[in-house]
Amino acid sequence: PQTTTQYIMSNTSEASVKSAQAGAGLGMRMVLGALGGMGAATCCHPLDVIRVQMQIDGEGKGAARQYKNPLDAAVKIAQRNGVVRGLYTGIDAAYLRQWTYGSCRVGIYAFLLDYATKEAKGAPLPFWKKLLMGCTSGAIGSFVGCPTEVALIRMSADSKLPPELKRNYRNVFDCLTRMYKEEGLQSLWKGGLPTIIRATLLSSAVLGCYSECKEQLHAKLPAVFPHKDGIPLMFTATMAASFVATGVSNPFDVVKSRLQNMPTPEPGKPPIYSSMPDCFVKSVKGEGVLVLGRGFVPAFVKLAPYTTISLILTDKLTKALTGKSAM
């Protein structure tokens, strides 16, 4: 028979588990999404720096391109500024971005998915609903996180600029403060439209395809993927989702990077790009339609491990705390 102490401890433990499961609300899911994103950013940030610098490489009529491919870009960036100051420049902006954009994107999606699953009472959710939830979470997250996205782009691109144009930001907070003081509040949302469009498409493809791939692969290939929350299934689903998402979002990513890195024009002079469509047209006219695919390889190479690490970490943390998978 149980002693009084054993009985109390048993009931307390059971109550704690039930409380955690019941308390997996939006706030907790956002925190878990941010933590998963920070783990991924630590591993993948150099790929983001390479992607940004390749996307603005050769910008402007007649400008020569510096980088032949992603490996060449990595070597030249490291040679020019060192590994830490070159390939990890802007890592503080990447971390802050996870607490704005990342937490909203993953947290809101996981919350909506959990709510919709409960409402469906065991019936499988249609794919379009997952895509719609990904669109919603991505749009909200990108609007909230746009200032940190602009800071990340600028800090990642700064080492490539000529000395007279370098901004030399000390850290992400210095970057945000100086932008506000020197260029106005609106500068923090520079490139906001392509940022939101890109994030909406990216989140829809990544999160919606990830959830759907997990469900379909587990149902149709149970011998290969016997465990719905197993690492092999999660890895395969994130790879497929990342490839689709990169293809869909890369043209907007190129435009976004160029708009957000655009310097403030001198008094009396027009800006390089007047709008998102203007940037599209000028980039394609000046460098050919393939410019919209520039940076695809580093974008995919960055997105695939980033998605894998962040979603698996978020899923495992959520399961440890609540007893249920996040997605």
C-alpha positions as CSV (number, residue, x, y, z in Angstrom):
1,P,0.0,0.0,0.0
2,Q,1.1,3.6,-0.7
3,T,2.3,5.7,2.2
4,T,0.8,9.2,2.6
5,T,4.0,10.7,1.2
6,Q,4.0,8.5,-1.9
7,Y,0.3,9.2,-2.5
8,I,0.8,13.0,-2.3
9,M,3.9,12.8,-4.6
10,S,2.1,10.6,-7.1
11,N,-0.9,12.9,-7.2
12,T,1.2,16.0,-7.4
13,S,3.2,14.6,-10.3
14,E,0.0,13.7,-12.2
15,A,-1.5,17.1,-11.5
16,S,1.7,18.8,-12.8
17,V,1.6,16.8,-16.0
18,K,-2.1,17.6,-16.5
19,S,-1.4,21.3,-15.7
20,A,1.4,21.5,-18.2
21,Q,-0.8,19.8,-20.9
22,A,-3.6,22.2,-20.2
23,G,-1.3,25.2,-20.0
24,A,0.3,24.8,-23.4
25,G,-1.2,28.1,-24.4
26,L,-0.1,30.6,-26.9
27,G,2.6,32.2,-24.6
28,M,4.3,28.9,-23.8
29,R,4.3,27.9,-27.5
30,M,5.8,31.2,-28.5
31,V,8.6,30.9,-26.0
32,L,9.3,27.3,-27.1
33,G,9.3,28.4,-30.7
34,A,11.8,31.2,-29.9
35,L,14.1,28.8,-28.1
36,G,14.0,26.3,-30.9
37,G,14.8,29.1,-33.4
38,M,17.8,30.3,-31.3
39,G,19.3,26.9,-31.4
40,A,18.9,26.8,-35.2
41,A,20.2,30.3,-35.6
42,T,23.4,29.4,-33.7
43,C,24.2,26.7,-36.2
44,C,22.9,28.3,-39.4
45,H,23.7,32.0,-39.2
46,P,26.9,31.9,-41.4
47,L,24.7,30.6,-44.3
48,D,22.3,33.5,-43.8
49,V,25.3,36.0,-44.1
50,I,26.4,34.2,-47.3
51,R,22.8,34.3,-48.7
52,V,22.4,38.0,-48.1
53,Q,25.8,39.0,-49.5
54,M,25.2,36.9,-52.6
55,Q,21.8,38.4,-53.1
56,I,23.2,42.0,-53.1
57,D,26.3,41.0,-55.0
58,G,26.5,42.7,-58.4
59,E,23.7,45.1,-57.5
60,G,23.6,48.2,-59.7
61,K,24.1,48.6,-63.4
62,G,27.6,47.5,-64.5
63,A,28.6,46.4,-61.0
64,A,31.0,43.5,-61.0
65,R,30.1,40.3,-59.0
66,Q,32.6,39.3,-56.3
67,Y,31.4,35.8,-55.6
68,K,31.4,32.8,-57.9
69,N,29.4,30.5,-55.7
70,P,28.5,30.0,-52.0
71,L,31.8,28.4,-51.1
72,D,33.7,31.2,-52.7
73,A,31.6,33.7,-50.8
74,A,32.3,32.0,-47.5
75,V,36.0,32.0,-48.1
76,K,36.2,35.6,-49.2
77,I,34.0,36.8,-46.3
78,A,36.1,34.9,-43.8
79,Q,39.4,36.2,-45.4
80,R,38.1,39.8,-45.4
81,N,36.7,40.0,-41.8
82,G,37.5,36.7,-40.0
83,V,35.1,33.9,-39.1
84,V,33.5,35.5,-36.1
85,R,33.2,39.1,-37.4
86,G,32.6,38.0,-41.0
87,L,30.3,34.9,-40.9
88,Y,28.8,35.5,-37.5
89,T,28.2,39.3,-37.9
90,G,24.6,40.1,-36.9
91,I,24.1,37.0,-34.7
92,D,22.6,39.2,-32.0
93,A,20.0,40.4,-34.5
94,A,19.3,36.8,-35.5
95,Y,18.7,35.9,-31.8
96,L,16.4,38.9,-31.3
97,R,14.6,38.0,-34.5
98,Q,13.7,34.7,-33.0
99,W,11.9,36.4,-30.1
100,T,9.9,38.5,-32.5
101,Y,9.3,36.8,-35.8
102,G,10.3,33.2,-34.8
103,S,8.2,33.1,-31.7
104,C,5.1,34.4,-33.5
105,R,5.5,32.2,-36.6
106,V,6.0,28.9,-34.9
107,G,4.1,29.7,-31.7
108,I,0.9,30.9,-33.4
109,Y,0.9,28.1,-35.9
110,A,1.3,25.4,-33.2
111,F,-1.5,27.1,-31.2
112,L,-3.8,27.3,-34.1
113,L,-3.0,23.7,-35.2
114,D,-3.7,22.4,-31.7
115,Y,-7.0,24.3,-31.5
116,A,-8.1,23.1,-35.0
117,T,-7.2,19.5,-34.2
118,K,-9.3,19.6,-31.0
119,E,-12.2,21.1,-32.9
120,A,-11.9,18.4,-35.6
121,K,-12.3,15.6,-32.9
122,G,-9.8,13.2,-34.5
123,A,-10.7,13.9,-38.1
124,P,-7.6,14.8,-40.3
125,L,-7.2,18.5,-41.1
126,P,-7.3,19.4,-44.8
127,F,-4.0,20.6,-46.2
128,W,-5.4,24.0,-47.2
129,K,-6.2,24.7,-43.5
130,K,-2.6,24.1,-42.6
131,L,-1.4,26.3,-45.4
132,L,-3.8,29.1,-44.2
133,M,-2.6,28.8,-40.6
134,G,1.0,29.0,-41.9
135,C,0.1,32.2,-43.8
136,T,-1.6,33.7,-40.8
137,S,1.3,33.1,-38.4
138,G,3.9,34.1,-41.0
139,A,2.2,37.4,-41.7
140,I,1.8,38.3,-38.1
141,G,5.4,37.3,-37.2
142,S,6.9,39.1,-40.1
143,F,5.2,42.4,-39.3
144,V,6.3,42.2,-35.6
145,G,9.8,41.1,-36.5
146,C,10.4,43.4,-39.5
147,P,12.8,45.8,-37.6
148,T,15.0,42.9,-36.5
149,E,14.9,41.5,-40.1
150,V,16.1,44.9,-41.4
151,A,18.9,45.0,-38.8
152,L,19.9,41.4,-39.6
153,I,20.1,42.3,-43.4
154,R,22.1,45.4,-42.8
155,M,24.6,43.9,-40.3
156,S,25.1,40.8,-42.6
157,A,25.7,43.1,-45.6
158,D,27.9,45.7,-43.9
159,S,31.2,44.0,-44.3
160,K,30.7,43.9,-48.1
161,L,30.2,47.7,-48.5
162,P,33.0,50.0,-49.5
163,P,34.7,51.8,-46.5
164,E,32.9,55.1,-47.2
165,L,29.5,53.4,-47.1
166,K,30.0,51.1,-44.1
167,R,27.6,51.7,-41.2
168,N,29.8,49.9,-38.6
169,Y,26.9,49.0,-36.2
170,R,28.2,47.9,-32.8
171,N,25.3,45.5,-32.2
172,V,21.6,45.0,-33.0
173,F,20.4,47.7,-30.6
174,D,22.9,50.2,-31.9
175,C,21.6,49.4,-35.4
176,L,17.9,49.8,-34.5
177,T,18.6,53.0,-32.5
178,R,20.6,54.7,-35.3
179,M,18.1,53.7,-38.0
180,Y,15.4,55.4,-35.9
181,K,17.4,58.5,-35.3
182,E,19.0,58.9,-38.7
183,E,16.3,57.6,-41.0
184,G,13.0,57.8,-39.0
185,L,10.6,55.2,-37.7
186,Q,9.5,54.1,-41.1
187,S,13.1,52.8,-41.8
188,L,12.5,50.0,-39.4
189,W,9.8,48.6,-41.7
190,K,11.8,49.2,-44.9
191,G,11.0,46.5,-47.4
192,G,8.0,45.6,-45.2
193,L,5.7,44.5,-48.1
194,P,8.1,41.9,-49.6
195,T,9.1,40.8,-46.1
196,I,5.5,40.1,-45.2
197,I,4.8,38.4,-48.6
198,R,7.9,36.3,-48.3
199,A,7.3,35.3,-44.7
200,T,3.6,34.5,-45.5
201,L,4.6,32.2,-48.4
202,L,7.6,30.7,-46.5
203,S,5.7,30.0,-43.3
204,S,2.7,28.5,-45.3
205,A,5.1,26.2,-47.3
206,V,7.4,25.3,-44.4
207,L,4.8,24.7,-41.6
208,G,1.9,23.5,-43.7
209,C,4.0,21.2,-45.8
210,Y,5.9,19.9,-42.7
211,S,2.6,19.0,-40.9
212,E,1.1,17.4,-44.0
213,C,4.3,15.5,-44.9
214,K,4.5,14.1,-41.4
215,E,0.9,12.9,-41.5
216,Q,1.0,11.5,-45.1
217,L,4.4,9.7,-44.8
218,H,3.5,8.1,-41.4
219,A,0.1,7.0,-42.8
220,K,1.4,5.7,-46.2
221,L,4.8,4.4,-45.3
222,P,4.4,3.0,-41.7
223,A,7.2,0.4,-42.3
224,V,9.7,3.2,-43.1
225,F,8.3,5.8,-40.6
226,P,6.7,3.8,-37.7
227,H,6.9,6.7,-35.2
228,K,5.0,9.9,-35.9
229,D,7.4,11.9,-33.7
230,G,10.5,10.0,-34.8
231,I,13.6,11.9,-35.9
232,P,13.7,10.2,-39.4
233,L,10.2,11.2,-40.2
234,M,10.7,14.8,-38.9
235,F,13.9,15.1,-40.9
236,T,12.4,13.9,-44.2
237,A,9.3,16.2,-43.7
238,T,11.5,19.3,-43.0
239,M,13.7,18.6,-46.1
240,A,10.7,18.4,-48.4
241,A,9.0,21.4,-46.9
242,S,12.3,23.5,-47.0
243,F,12.8,22.8,-50.8
244,V,9.2,23.9,-51.6
245,A,9.5,26.9,-49.4
246,T,12.8,28.1,-50.8
247,G,11.5,27.9,-54.4
248,V,8.3,29.8,-53.5
249,S,10.0,32.6,-51.5
250,N,13.4,33.2,-53.1
251,P,12.3,35.9,-55.6
252,F,10.8,37.9,-52.8
253,D,13.8,37.3,-50.7
254,V,16.1,38.8,-53.3
255,V,13.9,41.9,-53.6
256,K,13.6,42.2,-49.8
257,S,17.4,42.0,-49.2
258,R,18.0,44.7,-51.8
259,L,15.3,47.1,-50.5
260,Q,16.4,46.6,-46.9
261,N,20.1,47.1,-47.7
262,M,19.3,50.2,-49.8
263,P,21.1,53.3,-48.5
264,T,19.2,56.5,-47.8
265,P,19.5,58.8,-50.8
266,E,21.3,62.1,-50.6
267,P,19.1,65.2,-50.5
268,G,17.6,65.8,-54.0
269,K,18.5,62.4,-55.4
270,P,16.0,59.6,-55.9
271,P,16.3,56.3,-54.1
272,I,17.8,53.3,-56.0
273,Y,14.4,51.6,-55.9
274,S,11.1,53.4,-55.4
275,S,9.0,50.4,-54.6
276,M,8.9,46.6,-54.6
277,P,7.8,46.3,-58.2
278,D,10.4,48.9,-59.2
279,C,13.1,46.7,-57.6
280,F,11.8,43.6,-59.4
281,V,11.8,45.4,-62.8
282,K,15.2,47.0,-62.3
283,S,16.9,43.8,-61.0
284,V,15.5,41.7,-63.9
285,K,16.3,44.4,-66.6
286,G,19.8,44.9,-65.3
287,E,20.8,41.3,-64.5
288,G,18.4,39.0,-66.2
289,V,15.5,36.9,-64.8
290,L,17.8,34.5,-63.2
291,V,18.7,37.2,-60.6
292,L,15.4,36.2,-58.8
293,G,16.9,32.8,-58.2
294,R,20.2,34.2,-56.9
295,G,21.1,32.8,-53.5
296,F,18.8,29.8,-53.9
297,V,21.5,27.3,-52.9
298,P,22.7,29.0,-49.7
299,A,19.0,29.9,-49.0
300,F,18.0,26.2,-49.2
301,V,21.2,25.0,-47.5
302,K,20.5,27.4,-44.7
303,L,16.7,26.8,-44.5
304,A,16.8,23.0,-44.5
305,P,19.0,22.6,-41.4
306,Y,17.5,25.7,-39.8
307,T,14.0,24.3,-40.3
308,T,15.1,20.8,-39.2
309,I,16.8,22.0,-36.0
310,S,14.2,24.6,-35.0
311,L,11.1,22.4,-35.6
312,I,12.6,19.3,-34.0
313,L,13.8,21.3,-31.0
314,T,10.4,23.0,-30.7
315,D,8.6,19.6,-31.1
316,K,10.8,17.9,-28.5
317,L,10.7,20.7,-26.0
318,T,6.9,20.9,-26.3
319,K,6.5,17.1,-25.9
320,A,8.8,17.1,-22.8
321,L,6.7,19.9,-21.2
322,T,3.2,19.0,-22.3
323,G,3.3,15.4,-23.4
324,K,2.1,16.3,-26.9
325,S,3.9,17.2,-30.1
326,A,3.9,20.8,-31.2
327,M,3.1,20.0,-34.9
